[in-house]
Amino acid sequence: VSDWSSDVCSSDLEYRSALAALVRKVYGEENIAPENVLAVAGVAGGVSAALFHLRKQRPDCKFAVLEPSYTYHSHEVERAFGRFPTVIPALGKDAEPNWPELKRLVEANEVHGVIVTNPLNPTGKVYTPDEVQMLLGLADSHGLFVIFDECYLDMVFDGNKHASPFMTGLRDNVVACRGFSKCLGCQSWRCGYAISTPSTLLGMMTMMDPLFICANWTQHALGEYFRDHTEDFLEHCDKLNGLLQDNWALLSRAFVERFGWEPLQPQGTMYGMFKHSDETDIQACERALRAGVGVCPGNVFFGSVTSPPKCTGWVRIHCGVSREKAEMIARKLAAAEDDKVLGA
């Protein structure tokens, strides 16, 4: 199994070698070699490959997601196992992941796998090293299969740092799925990568290959870029994170002044959340639409994807826009007519 990468996937060796070098230099993951990297069709492709790999090993596996969670994760679990995951309700006024409940379910043998997003869409939370170590501890003590969706890995700011799940070694039951669709704005390229042990990646590749045949040809351009221009990538991410923070500062003030919503300071990602006081999340979105802007209802990230709650009290905005567009949105909110005139 140790040489699976040279026998089966030699065509993407440049890409995997470049990424192994990148994570060693940028994230300090010195124990990652090319055989620990699998080219996948975007982060979603990596998550699905990990789920199907586990289904082949353990078809009775029960998965969980923690509120707030990315909608597609529940659908990906359902496609792989034929049933939706257990949804673990969030804690507190800031919608924190309910780690104690996850731990209880794992120790009770009611949950055997979990998908966690770090940094977290939609709240922008960045997991602490203790939280990551807690998940790894459950992987070691109870065999919990942990899939880290790290799509926003390079969007961490405000003094926070990404805690790697590989600093204490690699595990067969721990997979991290990463990509560049957000930080480099290349969503349609479908170029991501998964990190784990060679045996787990071989199982994932076997499940993925009939669906995707191979990772996109654009991996070769990215491989060359990361190999020869790592400093440019780092400079780009630094400027991007500055833009995201500046846009949040501008837009959060505009939304607070316009609607009186309570902002939740993000630690990463390209999003920001607000607490609203409307009867439903959709009503809050309609209020924003009447003022000329679009926002995302919070209920898509909570509860069952087949019957989401009507009101979580949350809405989410997107800060990944140009400074000029952010300023235009702020001006539009400042100039909007009163809700009473618009029939709210």
Contacts in CASP RR format, 6 or more apart in sequence:
PFRMAT RR
TARGET T0000
AUTHOR 0000-0000-0000
METHOD contacts of the structure
MODEL  1
VSDWSSDVCSSDLEYRSALAALVRKVYGEENIAPENVLAVAGVAGGVSAA
LFHLRKQRPDCKFAVLEPSYTYHSHEVERAFGRFPTVIPALGKDAEPNWP
ELKRLVEANEVHGVIVTNPLNPTGKVYTPDEVQMLLGLADSHGLFVIFDE
CYLDMVFDGNKHASPFMTGLRDNVVACRGFSKCLGCQSWRCGYAISTPST
LLGMMTMMDPLFICANWTQHALGEYFRDHTEDFLEHCDKLNGLLQDNWAL
LSRAFVERFGWEPLQPQGTMYGMFKHSDETDIQACERALRAGVGVCPGNV
FFGSVTSPPKCTGWVRIHCGVSREKAEMIARKLAAAEDDKVLGA
1 198 0 8 1.000
1 199 0 8 1.000
1 202 0 8 1.000
2 35 0 8 1.000
2 198 0 8 1.000
3 35 0 8 1.000
4 35 0 8 1.000
4 198 0 8 1.000
4 201 0 8 1.000
4 202 0 8 1.000
4 205 0 8 1.000
5 13 0 8 1.000
5 16 0 8 1.000
5 34 0 8 1.000
5 35 0 8 1.000
5 37 0 8 1.000
5 198 0 8 1.000
5 201 0 8 1.000
6 13 0 8 1.000
8 202 0 8 1.000
8 205 0 8 1.000
9 16 0 8 1.000
9 38 0 8 1.000
9 39 0 8 1.000
9 205 0 8 1.000
11 214 0 8 1.000
12 39 0 8 1.000
12 214 0 8 1.000
12 215 0 8 1.000
12 219 0 8 1.000
13 34 0 8 1.000
14 220 0 8 1.000
14 223 0 8 1.000
14 224 0 8 1.000
14 227 0 8 1.000
15 39 0 8 1.000
15 191 0 8 1.000
15 193 0 8 1.000
15 215 0 8 1.000
15 219 0 8 1.000
15 220 0 8 1.000
15 222 0 8 1.000
15 223 0 8 1.000
16 34 0 8 1.000
16 35 0 8 1.000
16 37 0 8 1.000
16 38 0 8 1.000
16 39 0 8 1.000
16 193 0 8 1.000
17 34 0 8 1.000
17 227 0 8 1.000
18 222 0 8 1.000
18 223 0 8 1.000
18 224 0 8 1.000
18 226 0 8 1.000
18 227 0 8 1.000
19 34 0 8 1.000
19 37 0 8 1.000
19 193 0 8 1.000
19 223 0 8 1.000
19 226 0 8 1.000
20 32 0 8 1.000
20 33 0 8 1.000
20 34 0 8 1.000
20 36 0 8 1.000
20 37 0 8 1.000
21 226 0 8 1.000
21 227 0 8 1.000
21 230 0 8 1.000
22 226 0 8 1.000
22 230 0 8 1.000
22 233 0 8 1.000
23 29 0 8 1.000
23 32 0 8 1.000
23 195 0 8 1.000
24 30 0 8 1.000
24 32 0 8 1.000
25 230 0 8 1.000
26 230 0 8 1.000
26 233 0 8 1.000
26 234 0 8 1.000
27 153 0 8 1.000
27 162 0 8 1.000
27 164 0 8 1.000
28 164 0 8 1.000
29 164 0 8 1.000
29 166 0 8 1.000
29 167 0 8 1.000
29 195 0 8 1.000
31 166 0 8 1.000
31 169 0 8 1.000
31 170 0 8 1.000
32 166 0 8 1.000
32 170 0 8 1.000
32 195 0 8 1.000
35 198 0 8 1.000
35 201 0 8 1.000
36 170 0 8 1.000
36 195 0 8 1.000
36 196 0 8 1.000
36 197 0 8 1.000
36 198 0 8 1.000
36 201 0 8 1.000
37 193 0 8 1.000
37 194 0 8 1.000
37 195 0 8 1.000
37 201 0 8 1.000
38 46 0 8 1.000
38 49 0 8 1.000
38 193 0 8 1.000
38 194 0 8 1.000
38 195 0 8 1.000
38 196 0 8 1.000
38 201 0 8 1.000
38 204 0 8 1.000
38 205 0 8 1.000
39 191 0 8 1.000
39 192 0 8 1.000
39 193 0 8 1.000
39 214 0 8 1.000
39 215 0 8 1.000
39 219 0 8 1.000
40 46 0 8 1.000
40 49 0 8 1.000
40 177 0 8 1.000
40 192 0 8 1.000
40 193 0 8 1.000
40 194 0 8 1.000
40 204 0 8 1.000
40 208 0 8 1.000
40 212 0 8 1.000
40 215 0 8 1.000
41 190 0 8 1.000
41 191 0 8 1.000
41 192 0 8 1.000
41 208 0 8 1.000
41 211 0 8 1.000
41 212 0 8 1.000
41 215 0 8 1.000
41 216 0 8 1.000
42 177 0 8 1.000
42 179 0 8 1.000
42 181 0 8 1.000
42 190 0 8 1.000
42 191 0 8 1.000
42 192 0 8 1.000
43 149 0 8 1.000
43 150 0 8 1.000
43 151 0 8 1.000
43 177 0 8 1.000
43 178 0 8 1.000
43 179 0 8 1.000
43 181 0 8 1.000
43 192 0 8 1.000
44 72 0 8 1.000
44 76 0 8 1.000
45 177 0 8 1.000
45 208 0 8 1.000
45 212 0 8 1.000
46 175 0 8 1.000
46 177 0 8 1.000
46 192 0 8 1.000
46 194 0 8 1.000
46 204 0 8 1.000
46 208 0 8 1.000
47 73 0 8 1.000
47 76 0 8 1.000
47 115 0 8 1.000
47 147 0 8 1.000
47 149 0 8 1.000
47 177 0 8 1.000
48 76 0 8 1.000
48 79 0 8 1.000
48 80 0 8 1.000
48 208 0 8 1.000
48 211 0 8 1.000
49 194 0 8 1.000
49 204 0 8 1.000
49 205 0 8 1.000
49 207 0 8 1.000
49 208 0 8 1.000
50 145 0 8 1.000
50 147 0 8 1.000
50 175 0 8 1.000
50 177 0 8 1.000
50 194 0 8 1.000
50 196 0 8 1.000
50 200 0 8 1.000
50 204 0 8 1.000
51 63 0 8 1.000
51 76 0 8 1.000
51 77 0 8 1.000
51 79 0 8 1.000
51 80 0 8 1.000
51 81 0 8 1.000
51 147 0 8 1.000
52 80 0 8 1.000
52 204 0 8 1.000
52 207 0 8 1.000
52 208 0 8 1.000
53 200 0 8 1.000
53 203 0 8 1.000
53 204 0 8 1.000
53 206 0 8 1.000
53 207 0 8 1.000
54 61 0 8 1.000
54 80 0 8 1.000
54 113 0 8 1.000
54 145 0 8 1.000
55 61 0 8 1.000
55 80 0 8 1.000
55 81 0 8 1.000
56 203 0 8 1.000
56 207 0 8 1.000
58 112 0 8 1.000
59 81 0 8 1.000
61 81 0 8 1.000
61 112 0 8 1.000
61 113 0 8 1.000
61 145 0 8 1.000
62 85 0 8 1.000
62 86 0 8 1.000
62 110 0 8 1.000
62 111 0 8 1.000
62 112 0 8 1.000
62 113 0 8 1.000
63 77 0 8 1.000
63 81 0 8 1.000
63 85 0 8 1.000
63 86 0 8 1.000
63 111 0 8 1.000
63 112 0 8 1.000
63 113 0 8 1.000
63 114 0 8 1.000
63 115 0 8 1.000
64 85 0 8 1.000
64 86 0 8 1.000
64 87 0 8 1.000
64 88 0 8 1.000
64 102 0 8 1.000
64 105 0 8 1.000
64 111 0 8 1.000
64 113 0 8 1.000
64 114 0 8 1.000
65 73 0 8 1.000
65 74 0 8 1.000
65 77 0 8 1.000
65 85 0 8 1.000
65 86 0 8 1.000
65 87 0 8 1.000
65 88 0 8 1.000
65 114 0 8 1.000
65 115 0 8 1.000
66 87 0 8 1.000
66 88 0 8 1.000
66 90 0 8 1.000
66 97 0 8 1.000
66 98 0 8 1.000
66 99 0 8 1.000
66 102 0 8 1.000
66 114 0 8 1.000
66 116 0 8 1.000
67 87 0 8 1.000
67 88 0 8 1.000
67 89 0 8 1.000
67 90 0 8 1.000
67 95 0 8 1.000
67 97 0 8 1.000
67 98 0 8 1.000
67 301 0 8 1.000
67 302 0 8 1.000
67 303 0 8 1.000
68 90 0 8 1.000
68 95 0 8 1.000
68 120 0 8 1.000
68 122 0 8 1.000
68 123 0 8 1.000
68 298 0 8 1.000
68 301 0 8 1.000
68 302 0 8 1.000
68 314 0 8 1.000
69 87 0 8 1.000
69 115 0 8 1.000
69 117 0 8 1.000
69 301 0 8 1.000
70 117 0 8 1.000
70 121 0 8 1.000
70 149 0 8 1.000
70 301 0 8 1.000
71 300 0 8 1.000
71 301 0 8 1.000
71 305 0 8 1.000
73 85 0 8 1.000
73 115 0 8 1.000
73 117 0 8 1.000
73 149 0 8 1.000
74 84 0 8 1.000
74 85 0 8 1.000
74 87 0 8 1.000
74 304 0 8 1.000
74 305 0 8 1.000
75 305 0 8 1.000
76 115 0 8 1.000
77 83 0 8 1.000
77 84 0 8 1.000
77 85 0 8 1.000
77 115 0 8 1.000
78 84 0 8 1.000
78 85 0 8 1.000
84 304 0 8 1.000
84 305 0 8 1.000
84 306 0 8 1.000
85 115 0 8 1.000
86 105 0 8 1.000
86 110 0 8 1.000
86 111 0 8 1.000
87 303 0 8 1.000
87 304 0 8 1.000
88 97 0 8 1.000
88 98 0 8 1.000
88 101 0 8 1.000
88 102 0 8 1.000
88 105 0 8 1.000
89 98 0 8 1.000
89 101 0 8 1.000
89 303 0 8 1.000
90 96 0 8 1.000
90 97 0 8 1.000
90 98 0 8 1.000
90 302 0 8 1.000
91 97 0 8 1.000
91 98 0 8 1.000
93 275 0 8 1.000
94 123 0 8 1.000
94 125 0 8 1.000
94 264 0 8 1.000
95 123 0 8 1.000
95 264 0 8 1.000
95 273 0 8 1.000
95 314 0 8 1.000
96 125 0 8 1.000
97 116 0 8 1.000
97 120 0 8 1.000
97 125 0 8 1.000
97 131 0 8 1.000
99 131 0 8 1.000
99 134 0 8 1.000
102 111 0 8 1.000
102 114 0 8 1.000
102 138 0 8 1.000
103 134 0 8 1.000
103 138 0 8 1.000
105 111 0 8 1.000
106 112 0 8 1.000
106 113 0 8 1.000
106 114 0 8 1.000
106 138 0 8 1.000
106 142 0 8 1.000
106 144 0 8 1.000
107 142 0 8 1.000
109 142 0 8 1.000
111 144 0 8 1.000
112 143 0 8 1.000
112 144 0 8 1.000
112 145 0 8 1.000
113 144 0 8 1.000
113 145 0 8 1.000
113 146 0 8 1.000
113 147 0 8 1.000
114 135 0 8 1.000
114 144 0 8 1.000
114 145 0 8 1.000
114 146 0 8 1.000
114 147 0 8 1.000
115 147 0 8 1.000
115 149 0 8 1.000
116 127 0 8 1.000
116 135 0 8 1.000
116 146 0 8 1.000
116 147 0 8 1.000
116 148 0 8 1.000
116 149 0 8 1.000
117 148 0 8 1.000
117 149 0 8 1.000
117 150 0 8 1.000
117 151 0 8 1.000
117 152 0 8 1.000
118 126 0 8 1.000
118 127 0 8 1.000
118 132 0 8 1.000
118 148 0 8 1.000
118 149 0 8 1.000
118 150 0 8 1.000
118 152 0 8 1.000
118 153 0 8 1.000
118 162 0 8 1.000
118 163 0 8 1.000
119 125 0 8 1.000
119 126 0 8 1.000
119 127 0 8 1.000
119 152 0 8 1.000
119 153 0 8 1.000
119 155 0 8 1.000
119 156 0 8 1.000
119 162 0 8 1.000
119 267 0 8 1.000
119 268 0 8 1.000
119 269 0 8 1.000
120 126 0 8 1.000
120 127 0 8 1.000
120 269 0 8 1.000
121 151 0 8 1.000
121 152 0 8 1.000
121 269 0 8 1.000
121 271 0 8 1.000
121 301 0 8 1.000
122 269 0 8 1.000
122 271 0 8 1.000
122 272 0 8 1.000
122 273 0 8 1.000
122 296 0 8 1.000
122 298 0 8 1.000
122 301 0 8 1.000
122 314 0 8 1.000
122 316 0 8 1.000
123 264 0 8 1.000
123 266 0 8 1.000
123 271 0 8 1.000
123 272 0 8 1.000
123 273 0 8 1.000
124 152 0 8 1.000
124 266 0 8 1.000
124 267 0 8 1.000
124 268 0 8 1.000
124 269 0 8 1.000
124 271 0 8 1.000
124 272 0 8 1.000
124 273 0 8 1.000
125 266 0 8 1.000
125 267 0 8 1.000
125 268 0 8 1.000
126 156 0 8 1.000
126 160 0 8 1.000
126 161 0 8 1.000
126 162 0 8 1.000
126 163 0 8 1.000
126 267 0 8 1.000
126 268 0 8 1.000
127 163 0 8 1.000
128 163 0 8 1.000
129 163 0 8 1.000
131 163 0 8 1.000
132 163 0 8 1.000
132 164 0 8 1.000
132 165 0 8 1.000
133 163 0 8 1.000
133 168 0 8 1.000
135 144 0 8 1.000
135 146 0 8 1.000
135 165 0 8 1.000
136 146 0 8 1.000
136 165 0 8 1.000
136 168 0 8 1.000
136 171 0 8 1.000
136 174 0 8 1.000
138 144 0 8 1.000
138 146 0 8 1.000
139 145 0 8 1.000
139 146 0 8 1.000
139 171 0 8 1.000
139 173 0 8 1.000
139 174 0 8 1.000
140 171 0 8 1.000
143 173 0 8 1.000
144 173 0 8 1.000
145 173 0 8 1.000
145 174 0 8 1.000
146 165 0 8 1.000
146 173 0 8 1.000
146 174 0 8 1.000
146 175 0 8 1.000
147 175 0 8 1.000
147 176 0 8 1.000
147 177 0 8 1.000
148 165 0 8 1.000
148 174 0 8 1.000
148 175 0 8 1.000
148 176 0 8 1.000
148 177 0 8 1.000
149 177 0 8 1.000
150 162 0 8 1.000
150 176 0 8 1.000
150 177 0 8 1.000
150 178 0 8 1.000
150 179 0 8 1.000
151 177 0 8 1.000
151 178 0 8 1.000
151 179 0 8 1.000
151 181 0 8 1.000
151 182 0 8 1.000
152 182 0 8 1.000
152 183 0 8 1.000
152 268 0 8 1.000
152 269 0 8 1.000
152 270 0 8 1.000
153 162 0 8 1.000
153 178 0 8 1.000
153 179 0 8 1.000
153 183 0 8 1.000
154 182 0 8 1.000
154 183 0 8 1.000
154 237 0 8 1.000
154 240 0 8 1.000
154 241 0 8 1.000
155 182 0 8 1.000
155 183 0 8 1.000
155 237 0 8 1.000
155 240 0 8 1.000
155 241 0 8 1.000
155 244 0 8 1.000
155 268 0 8 1.000
155 269 0 8 1.000
155 270 0 8 1.000
156 162 0 8 1.000
156 241 0 8 1.000
156 267 0 8 1.000
156 268 0 8 1.000
157 241 0 8 1.000
157 242 0 8 1.000
157 244 0 8 1.000
157 245 0 8 1.000
157 267 0 8 1.000
157 268 0 8 1.000
158 245 0 8 1.000
158 265 0 8 1.000
158 266 0 8 1.000
158 267 0 8 1.000
158 268 0 8 1.000
160 267 0 8 1.000
160 268 0 8 1.000
165 174 0 8 1.000
165 176 0 8 1.000
166 174 0 8 1.000
166 176 0 8 1.000
166 195 0 8 1.000
170 195 0 8 1.000
170 196 0 8 1.000
170 197 0 8 1.000
171 196 0 8 1.000
171 197 0 8 1.000
172 196 0 8 1.000
172 197 0 8 1.000
172 199 0 8 1.000
172 200 0 8 1.000
173 200 0 8 1.000
174 196 0 8 1.000
175 194 0 8 1.000
175 195 0 8 1.000
175 196 0 8 1.000
175 200 0 8 1.000
175 204 0 8 1.000
176 194 0 8 1.000
176 195 0 8 1.000
176 196 0 8 1.000
177 192 0 8 1.000
177 193 0 8 1.000
177 194 0 8 1.000
178 192 0 8 1.000
178 193 0 8 1.000
178 194 0 8 1.000
178 195 0 8 1.000
179 191 0 8 1.000
179 192 0 8 1.000
179 193 0 8 1.000
180 186 0 8 1.000
180 189 0 8 1.000
180 191 0 8 1.000
180 192 0 8 1.000
180 222 0 8 1.000
181 187 0 8 1.000
181 189 0 8 1.000
181 192 0 8 1.000
182 270 0 8 1.000
183 236 0 8 1.000
183 237 0 8 1.000
183 240 0 8 1.000
184 236 0 8 1.000
186 218 0 8 1.000
189 216 0 8 1.000
189 218 0 8 1.000
189 222 0 8 1.000
190 215 0 8 1.000
190 216 0 8 1.000
190 218 0 8 1.000
191 215 0 8 1.000
191 216 0 8 1.000
191 218 0 8 1.000
191 219 0 8 1.000
191 222 0 8 1.000
192 215 0 8 1.000
192 219 0 8 1.000
194 201 0 8 1.000
194 204 0 8 1.000
196 204 0 8 1.000
225 232 0 8 1.000
225 233 0 8 1.000
226 233 0 8 1.000
241 268 0 8 1.000
243 320 0 8 1.000
243 323 0 8 1.000
244 268 0 8 1.000
244 270 0 8 1.000
244 319 0 8 1.000
244 320 0 8 1.000
246 323 0 8 1.000
246 326 0 8 1.000
247 319 0 8 1.000
247 320 0 8 1.000
247 321 0 8 1.000
247 323 0 8 1.000
247 326 0 8 1.000
248 266 0 8 1.000
248 272 0 8 1.000
248 319 0 8 1.000
250 326 0 8 1.000
250 327 0 8 1.000
250 330 0 8 1.000
251 317 0 8 1.000
251 319 0 8 1.000
251 326 0 8 1.000
251 329 0 8 1.000
251 330 0 8 1.000
252 263 0 8 1.000
252 272 0 8 1.000
252 274 0 8 1.000
253 330 0 8 1.000
254 329 0 8 1.000
254 330 0 8 1.000
254 333 0 8 1.000
254 334 0 8 1.000
255 261 0 8 1.000
255 263 0 8 1.000
255 274 0 8 1.000
255 317 0 8 1.000
255 333 0 8 1.000
256 262 0 8 1.000
256 263 0 8 1.000
256 274 0 8 1.000
257 333 0 8 1.000
257 334 0 8 1.000
258 291 0 8 1.000
258 333 0 8 1.000
258 334 0 8 1.000
258 336 0 8 1.000
259 274 0 8 1.000
259 276 0 8 1.000
259 284 0 8 1.000
259 287 0 8 1.000
259 288 0 8 1.000
259 291 0 8 1.000
261 274 0 8 1.000
261 275 0 8 1.000
261 276 0 8 1.000
261 284 0 8 1.000
261 315 0 8 1.000
262 274 0 8 1.000
262 275 0 8 1.000
263 272 0 8 1.000
263 273 0 8 1.000
263 274 0 8 1.000
264 272 0 8 1.000
264 273 0 8 1.000
264 274 0 8 1.000
264 275 0 8 1.000
266 272 0 8 1.000
266 273 0 8 1.000
270 318 0 8 1.000
270 319 0 8 1.000
270 320 0 8 1.000
271 316 0 8 1.000
271 317 0 8 1.000
271 318 0 8 1.000
271 319 0 8 1.000
272 316 0 8 1.000
272 317 0 8 1.000
272 319 0 8 1.000
273 298 0 8 1.000
273 314 0 8 1.000
273 315 0 8 1.000
273 316 0 8 1.000
273 317 0 8 1.000
274 314 0 8 1.000
274 315 0 8 1.000
274 316 0 8 1.000
274 317 0 8 1.000
275 313 0 8 1.000
275 314 0 8 1.000
276 284 0 8 1.000
276 313 0 8 1.000
276 314 0 8 1.000
276 315 0 8 1.000
277 313 0 8 1.000
278 284 0 8 1.000
278 287 0 8 1.000
278 311 0 8 1.000
278 313 0 8 1.000
279 310 0 8 1.000
279 311 0 8 1.000
280 310 0 8 1.000
280 311 0 8 1.000
281 297 0 8 1.000
281 298 0 8 1.000
281 299 0 8 1.000
281 310 0 8 1.000
281 311 0 8 1.000
281 312 0 8 1.000
281 313 0 8 1.000
281 314 0 8 1.000
281 315 0 8 1.000
282 297 0 8 1.000
282 299 0 8 1.000
282 310 0 8 1.000
284 295 0 8 1.000
284 297 0 8 1.000
284 313 0 8 1.000
284 315 0 8 1.000
285 294 0 8 1.000
285 295 0 8 1.000
285 296 0 8 1.000
285 297 0 8 1.000
285 315 0 8 1.000
286 344 0 8 1.000
287 339 0 8 1.000
287 344 0 8 1.000
288 294 0 8 1.000
288 295 0 8 1.000
288 315 0 8 1.000
290 336 0 8 1.000
290 339 0 8 1.000
290 342 0 8 1.000
290 343 0 8 1.000
290 344 0 8 1.000
291 332 0 8 1.000
291 333 0 8 1.000
291 336 0 8 1.000
291 337 0 8 1.000
291 339 0 8 1.000
291 342 0 8 1.000
292 332 0 8 1.000
292 333 0 8 1.000
292 336 0 8 1.000
293 329 0 8 1.000
293 332 0 8 1.000
293 333 0 8 1.000
295 315 0 8 1.000
295 316 0 8 1.000
295 317 0 8 1.000
296 315 0 8 1.000
296 316 0 8 1.000
296 317 0 8 1.000
296 318 0 8 1.000
297 314 0 8 1.000
297 315 0 8 1.000
297 316 0 8 1.000
298 312 0 8 1.000
298 313 0 8 1.000
298 314 0 8 1.000
298 315 0 8 1.000
298 316 0 8 1.000
299 308 0 8 1.000
299 309 0 8 1.000
299 310 0 8 1.000
299 311 0 8 1.000
299 312 0 8 1.000
299 314 0 8 1.000
300 308 0 8 1.000
301 312 0 8 1.000
301 314 0 8 1.000
301 316 0 8 1.000
302 308 0 8 1.000
302 309 0 8 1.000
302 312 0 8 1.000
302 314 0 8 1.000
303 309 0 8 1.000
319 326 0 8 1.000
321 329 0 8 1.000
END
